[in-house]
Amino acid sequence: MPYSPEHKRETRAKIVEAARILFNRHGFEDVTIDMVMRAAGLTRGGFYNHFDSKEALYAAAVSSFLMGRGAQWRGDAGVDPTKPGPDMARRMIAGYLSADHLGDLDGQCPMIALPSDIARANPQVRTSYQELLTAMVGLFEGGVRPSSGKAREAALSLAALCIGGMVLARTLPDSDLAEEVRLSAYKTAMAMAGRADEDVGG
């Protein structure tokens, strides 16, 4: 008896989430299909019922963050993308540049965890990555009020600061310096969003 469409969707989602965590931990090259299927509690034979290649799975894993782990993270941070405004921009900054997000290696945004991998990936994967950036910029663009009137330019700068600050902090072996980088990015981003006096405890 064939599996139901719902069962197939659930199985695919299980594979994608297992892959997302493994890619975050190890990068693309060091993760095998066997590792993914084992982590998902499945056999390798079922992989090709859902994906044509590891690259296709990688693209799906990156895309899944937006409405999967990313949606959970946004909920915890009080971020509602359907209600753009200054408060949502500040909540996004506060959550994204938090110590909790930096320490959550399994749950980190792929824009932090995988930039070098993505730069070498195929167009499908890079498009998935760009979708995450587009979503972040869109939220910021609806929330910043720059004196220059160039909201998109300000939103792109904020996104670059948030992502770049966390990428740099993530790579540093000196935890004190990493924390200094994170807090500096946090303060600057909050100032750009109009709240220079925001608590930066993260």
C-alpha positions as CSV (number, residue, x, y, z in Angstrom):
1,M,0.0,0.0,0.0
2,P,1.6,3.4,-1.0
3,Y,2.2,6.0,1.6
4,S,-0.3,8.9,1.8
5,P,0.8,12.4,0.5
6,E,0.7,13.6,4.1
7,H,3.1,10.9,5.2
8,K,5.4,11.8,2.3
9,R,5.3,15.5,3.3
10,E,6.1,14.6,6.9
11,T,9.0,12.4,5.9
12,R,10.4,15.0,3.6
13,A,10.2,17.6,6.4
14,K,12.0,15.3,8.7
15,I,14.8,14.8,6.2
16,V,15.1,18.6,5.6
17,E,15.2,19.4,9.3
18,A,17.9,16.7,10.0
19,A,19.9,18.1,7.1
20,R,19.6,21.7,8.2
21,I,21.0,20.9,11.6
22,L,23.8,18.8,10.2
23,F,24.8,21.4,7.6
24,N,24.9,24.0,10.3
25,R,27.2,21.9,12.4
26,H,29.5,20.5,9.6
27,G,29.0,22.4,6.4
28,F,28.0,21.0,3.0
29,E,31.1,18.9,2.2
30,D,31.3,17.0,5.5
31,V,27.7,15.9,5.5
32,T,26.7,12.8,3.6
33,I,23.3,11.5,2.6
34,D,23.8,8.5,4.9
35,M,24.4,10.9,7.8
36,V,21.2,12.9,7.0
37,M,19.0,9.8,6.7
38,R,20.4,8.2,9.8
39,A,19.7,11.5,11.8
40,A,16.2,11.4,10.4
41,G,15.7,7.8,11.5
42,L,15.4,6.6,7.9
43,T,17.2,4.5,5.5
44,R,19.3,5.8,2.6
45,G,17.1,4.1,0.0
46,G,14.3,6.5,0.7
47,F,16.3,9.6,0.0
48,Y,15.7,9.7,-3.8
49,N,12.0,9.6,-3.3
50,H,12.3,13.1,-2.1
51,F,15.4,14.7,-3.6
52,D,17.4,14.4,-6.8
53,S,20.7,15.2,-5.1
54,K,22.4,16.4,-2.0
55,E,22.5,19.9,-3.5
56,A,18.7,19.9,-3.9
57,L,18.4,18.9,-0.2
58,Y,20.9,21.7,0.7
59,A,18.7,24.2,-1.1
60,A,15.6,22.9,0.7
61,A,17.4,23.0,4.1
62,V,18.4,26.6,3.6
63,S,14.9,27.6,2.4
64,S,13.2,25.7,5.3
65,F,14.7,28.0,7.9
66,L,12.4,30.9,7.0
67,M,9.1,29.1,7.9
68,G,10.6,26.4,10.1
69,R,13.2,27.1,12.8
70,G,13.3,30.7,11.8
71,A,9.6,31.1,12.4
72,Q,10.0,29.6,15.8
73,W,12.9,32.0,16.5
74,R,10.9,35.0,15.3
75,G,8.0,34.0,17.5
76,D,10.2,33.7,20.6
77,A,11.6,37.2,19.7
78,G,8.1,38.7,19.3
79,V,8.7,39.4,15.6
80,D,5.6,39.5,13.4
81,P,6.6,40.0,9.7
82,T,3.0,40.9,8.9
83,K,3.2,44.0,11.1
84,P,6.3,45.9,9.9
85,G,7.3,48.9,11.8
86,P,10.1,50.3,14.0
87,D,9.2,48.1,16.9
88,M,9.5,44.9,14.7
89,A,12.8,46.1,13.3
90,R,14.2,46.5,16.8
91,R,12.8,43.1,17.9
92,M,14.5,41.5,14.9
93,I,17.8,43.2,15.7
94,A,17.5,42.2,19.4
95,G,16.8,38.6,18.6
96,Y,19.2,38.2,15.7
97,L,22.1,39.8,17.5
98,S,21.4,38.0,20.8
99,A,23.8,35.8,22.8
100,D,21.2,33.0,22.6
101,H,21.2,33.1,18.8
102,L,25.0,33.2,18.6
103,G,25.2,30.1,20.9
104,D,22.6,28.1,19.1
105,L,24.7,26.4,16.5
106,D,22.1,23.9,15.5
107,G,19.4,26.6,15.2
108,Q,21.4,29.4,13.7
109,C,20.2,31.2,10.6
110,P,22.0,29.8,7.6
111,M,23.1,33.3,6.7
112,I,25.4,33.1,9.7
113,A,26.2,29.4,9.7
114,L,26.9,28.8,6.0
115,P,28.1,31.9,4.1
116,S,31.3,30.3,2.8
117,D,29.6,27.2,1.8
118,I,26.8,29.1,0.0
119,A,29.3,31.2,-1.9
120,R,30.6,28.0,-3.6
121,A,27.2,26.4,-4.0
122,N,25.1,26.1,-7.1
123,P,22.5,28.7,-8.2
124,Q,19.6,26.9,-6.6
125,V,21.3,27.0,-3.2
126,R,22.4,30.6,-3.5
127,T,18.8,31.6,-4.5
128,S,17.5,30.0,-1.3
129,Y,20.1,32.0,0.7
130,Q,19.0,35.2,-1.1
131,E,15.4,34.5,-0.1
132,L,16.4,34.7,3.5
133,L,18.2,38.0,3.0
134,T,15.3,39.4,1.1
135,A,12.9,38.6,3.9
136,M,15.2,40.2,6.5
137,V,15.6,43.4,4.3
138,G,11.9,43.6,3.7
139,L,11.2,43.6,7.5
140,F,13.8,46.2,8.1
141,E,12.7,48.3,5.2
142,G,9.2,48.5,6.7
143,G,10.6,49.6,10.0
144,V,13.5,52.0,9.6
145,R,13.0,55.7,9.1
146,P,16.3,57.1,7.9
147,S,16.8,60.8,7.7
148,S,18.0,60.4,4.1
149,G,14.7,58.8,3.1
150,K,16.5,55.9,1.6
151,A,14.8,53.1,3.5
152,R,16.1,50.2,1.3
153,E,19.6,51.4,1.6
154,A,19.3,51.6,5.4
155,A,17.6,48.2,5.5
156,L,20.4,46.6,3.5
157,S,23.0,48.2,5.8
158,L,21.2,46.9,8.9
159,A,21.0,43.3,7.4
160,A,24.7,43.4,6.5
161,L,25.6,44.6,10.0
162,C,23.5,41.9,11.7
163,I,24.7,39.0,9.5
164,G,28.3,40.2,9.3
165,G,28.6,40.9,13.0
166,M,27.3,37.4,13.9
167,V,29.5,35.7,11.3
168,L,32.5,37.4,12.7
169,A,31.6,36.7,16.3
170,R,30.9,33.0,15.4
171,T,34.4,32.5,14.0
172,L,36.5,34.0,16.8
173,P,38.2,31.7,19.3
174,D,38.4,34.4,21.9
175,S,34.9,34.4,23.5
176,D,35.5,37.8,25.1
177,L,36.3,39.4,21.7
178,A,33.4,37.6,20.1
179,E,31.1,39.0,22.7
180,E,32.5,42.5,22.1
181,V,31.9,42.2,18.4
182,R,28.3,41.0,19.0
183,L,27.5,43.8,21.4
184,S,29.1,46.5,19.2
185,A,27.0,45.3,16.2
186,Y,23.9,45.3,18.5
187,K,24.5,48.8,19.7
188,T,25.2,50.2,16.2
189,A,22.2,48.4,14.7
190,M,19.9,49.7,17.5
191,A,21.2,53.2,17.0
192,M,20.5,52.9,13.2
193,A,17.0,51.7,14.1
194,G,16.5,54.8,16.4
195,R,17.1,53.3,19.8
196,A,20.7,54.0,20.7
197,D,19.7,53.7,24.4
198,E,18.4,50.1,24.0
199,D,19.5,47.6,26.7
200,V,22.3,45.6,25.1
201,G,22.4,42.7,27.5
202,G,21.3,40.4,24.7
